[in-house]
Amino acid sequence: MTGFRNFILRGNLVEIAVAFIIALSFAAVVTSFVAWLTSLMPDSASEIFSSGEPFGAFLNAVVAFVLLATVVYFFVVVPYTKAKEKFFPSPEPGTPEDIKLLQEIRDLLAAQPGSTPPSA
């Protein structure tokens, strides 16, 4: 079970799923916007692209997109971020311990008599 948890939380699986959901919803917004714009064309051109009440469909798609994005954010992104931080905390800011140790070794070697100062 630990391996599965690591797979879900470490990979980009959740980010890809969220992007896919948002992209599908945004596609509906773009489609309805194009339908609305084409309905504003002269009658000869708008007959080709007509699909009922395009502006109402566009507003419906925008509202659906905003609601879907809100639900995805609060029910997928926020819990995922909290779980990821709980199981895989970000490293503390500052110099990592291995770099500090290497710097100490460098300084000790440079402090020895007869040694040449290290070049950066």
Buried (B, 14 or more C-beta within 10 A) or exposed (E): EEEEEEEBBEEEEBEEEBEEBBEEBBEBBEBBBEBBBBBEEEEEEBEEBEEEEBBEBBBBBBEBBEEBBEEBEEEBBEEBEEBBEEEEEEEEEEEEEEEEEEEEEEEEEEEEEEEEEEEE
